[in-house]
Amino acid sequence: MRWLAIALLLLAAPARAEDPWAALRSPDATVLMLRHAEAPGIGDPPGYRLEDCATQRNLDANGRDQARGIGVRLRAQHVAIAAVLTSAWCRCTEIARLAFRREPTVDAAFNSFFDDRDRDAEATRAATRLIAAWRGPGTLAIVTHQVNITALTGIVPASGEGVVLRPSNEGFAVVGRLKP
């Protein structure tokens, strides 16, 4: 009976979670979704325009330092970033430039829908398709917003927090989180 009880306990035990850093270093396709770094406030000022950074909520000095720190941490962990996608908001494109030292590709699938919740389902479907299609090699980095990450994963990330995803034909699985 004792062996049966032990066997049942082992079968009921949760699977050991994959280390998100190991997943990012692996040759398998991975996606790192980052919430933009610290940008004081919530939402954007009334009348903001995507083509004019001066009208948006932007990174402060702490946010820029946080963005550079993200890049330093990823390089120290030997994470190969193969491509970078961002929302069109300046705080996201600036993080990509500071953290990954390259010009990102803006993709509307990752644009915030904080002020337009009617776009939630459409944007989430488009983002899921892009993530599911990633096959590498290397990691796809995506810089986006809290509402987007929460809609996709159910996780409410802190500023500068990353969520590591493993793409699949069915969509993706959440591997883990990288705290800022």
C-alpha positions as CSV (number, residue, x, y, z in Angstrom):
1,M,0.0,0.0,0.0
2,R,2.8,2.4,0.8
3,W,4.3,2.0,-2.7
4,L,0.9,2.6,-4.2
5,A,0.5,5.8,-2.2
6,I,4.0,7.0,-3.2
7,A,3.2,6.2,-6.9
8,L,0.0,8.2,-6.7
9,L,1.7,11.1,-5.0
10,L,4.4,11.2,-7.7
11,L,1.7,11.1,-10.5
12,A,-0.2,13.9,-8.8
13,A,2.9,16.1,-8.3
14,P,3.0,19.1,-10.6
15,A,5.5,19.0,-13.4
16,R,8.7,20.8,-12.8
17,A,8.6,24.2,-14.4
18,E,11.2,25.0,-17.1
19,D,13.7,27.6,-16.2
20,P,12.9,30.7,-18.4
21,W,16.6,31.6,-18.8
22,A,17.4,28.1,-20.0
23,A,14.5,28.2,-22.4
24,L,15.8,31.5,-23.8
25,R,19.3,30.1,-24.3
26,S,18.1,26.8,-25.9
27,P,18.1,26.3,-29.7
28,D,14.4,25.9,-29.6
29,A,12.2,28.8,-30.7
30,T,11.3,31.1,-27.9
31,V,9.6,34.4,-27.5
32,L,10.3,37.0,-24.9
33,M,7.4,39.4,-24.4
34,L,8.5,42.5,-22.4
35,R,6.3,45.1,-20.9
36,H,7.8,48.5,-21.5
37,A,10.0,49.8,-18.8
38,E,9.0,52.6,-16.3
39,A,7.1,55.4,-17.9
40,P,5.4,57.5,-15.3
41,G,1.6,57.6,-15.3
42,I,-1.2,55.5,-16.7
43,G,-2.4,55.5,-20.3
44,D,-1.4,58.4,-22.5
45,P,-2.4,62.1,-22.3
46,P,-5.6,63.1,-24.1
47,G,-4.9,63.8,-27.8
48,Y,-1.7,61.8,-28.0
49,R,-0.4,60.9,-31.5
50,L,1.7,57.9,-32.3
51,E,3.7,59.8,-34.8
52,D,4.7,62.4,-32.1
53,C,6.6,61.1,-29.1
54,A,6.2,64.5,-27.3
55,T,2.4,63.8,-27.0
56,Q,2.9,60.3,-25.4
57,R,3.8,59.0,-22.0
58,N,7.5,58.2,-22.4
59,L,10.3,56.5,-20.5
60,D,11.9,58.5,-17.7
61,A,15.6,58.2,-16.8
62,N,14.8,55.2,-14.6
63,G,12.9,53.6,-17.5
64,R,15.9,54.1,-19.8
65,D,18.2,52.7,-17.2
66,Q,15.9,49.7,-16.8
67,A,15.8,49.2,-20.6
68,R,19.6,49.2,-20.8
69,G,19.8,46.8,-17.8
70,I,17.4,44.4,-19.6
71,G,19.9,44.3,-22.5
72,V,22.9,43.8,-20.2
73,R,21.1,41.0,-18.4
74,L,20.1,39.2,-21.6
75,R,23.6,39.5,-23.0
76,A,25.1,38.2,-19.8
77,Q,22.8,35.2,-20.0
78,H,23.9,34.6,-23.6
79,V,20.4,35.0,-25.0
80,A,20.5,35.3,-28.8
81,I,17.8,37.9,-29.9
82,A,17.0,37.1,-33.5
83,A,14.3,39.7,-34.2
84,V,12.6,42.5,-32.3
85,L,8.9,43.5,-32.7
86,T,7.3,46.4,-30.9
87,S,4.2,48.4,-30.6
88,A,4.2,51.8,-32.3
89,W,4.4,53.6,-29.0
90,C,7.6,55.5,-28.5
91,R,8.2,54.0,-25.0
92,C,8.3,50.5,-26.7
93,T,10.5,51.4,-29.6
94,E,12.9,53.2,-27.3
95,I,13.3,50.2,-25.1
96,A,14.0,48.0,-28.1
97,R,16.8,50.4,-29.2
98,L,18.3,50.6,-25.7
99,A,18.0,47.0,-24.7
100,F,18.6,45.2,-28.0
101,R,20.8,47.9,-29.7
102,R,18.8,47.7,-33.0
103,E,16.0,49.3,-34.8
104,P,12.8,47.3,-34.1
105,T,10.0,46.3,-36.5
106,V,6.8,48.0,-35.5
107,D,3.8,45.6,-35.7
108,A,0.2,46.8,-34.9
109,A,-0.6,43.4,-33.4
110,F,1.3,44.7,-30.3
111,N,-0.2,48.2,-30.2
112,S,-1.9,49.1,-26.9
113,F,-5.7,48.8,-26.8
114,F,-5.9,50.4,-23.3
115,D,-8.0,53.3,-24.8
116,D,-9.8,51.1,-27.3
117,R,-11.0,47.8,-25.7
118,D,-12.9,46.9,-28.9
119,R,-9.5,46.1,-30.4
120,D,-8.7,43.5,-27.7
121,A,-9.9,40.3,-29.4
122,E,-8.6,41.3,-32.9
123,A,-5.1,42.3,-31.6
124,T,-4.8,39.3,-29.3
125,R,-5.6,36.9,-32.2
126,A,-3.1,38.6,-34.5
127,A,-0.4,38.5,-31.8
128,T,-1.1,34.9,-31.1
129,R,-0.7,34.0,-34.8
130,L,2.7,35.9,-34.9
131,I,4.0,34.2,-31.8
132,A,2.8,30.7,-32.8
133,A,4.6,31.1,-36.2
134,W,8.0,32.0,-34.7
135,R,10.4,29.1,-35.4
136,G,13.7,30.9,-34.8
137,P,16.5,30.3,-34.7
138,G,17.0,32.4,-31.6
139,T,14.6,34.4,-29.5
140,L,11.9,36.8,-30.8
141,A,11.7,39.8,-28.5
142,I,8.5,41.7,-28.4
143,V,8.1,45.0,-26.5
144,T,4.5,45.8,-25.8
145,H,2.0,46.9,-23.1
146,Q,0.5,45.4,-19.9
147,V,-3.0,45.1,-21.5
148,N,-1.6,43.1,-24.4
149,I,0.5,40.7,-22.3
150,T,-2.4,40.2,-19.9
151,A,-4.9,39.5,-22.7
152,L,-2.5,36.9,-24.2
153,T,-1.3,35.2,-21.0
154,G,-3.4,36.2,-18.0
155,I,-0.2,37.6,-16.4
156,V,-0.1,41.2,-15.2
157,P,3.5,42.1,-15.6
158,A,5.4,44.8,-13.8
159,S,7.1,47.5,-15.9
160,G,10.2,45.9,-17.5
161,E,9.0,42.4,-16.7
162,G,9.4,39.7,-19.3
163,V,7.2,36.6,-20.0
164,V,8.9,33.8,-21.8
165,L,6.8,31.8,-24.3
166,R,7.3,28.6,-26.3
167,P,5.5,28.8,-29.7
168,S,3.7,25.8,-31.1
169,N,1.3,25.1,-33.9
170,E,-1.5,25.5,-31.4
171,G,-0.4,28.9,-30.2
172,F,2.1,29.0,-27.3
173,A,2.8,28.0,-23.8
174,V,4.0,30.2,-21.0
175,V,7.4,29.0,-19.8
176,G,8.0,31.6,-17.0
177,R,8.5,35.1,-16.0
178,L,11.7,37.3,-15.8
179,K,11.3,39.9,-13.0
180,P,12.6,43.3,-13.7
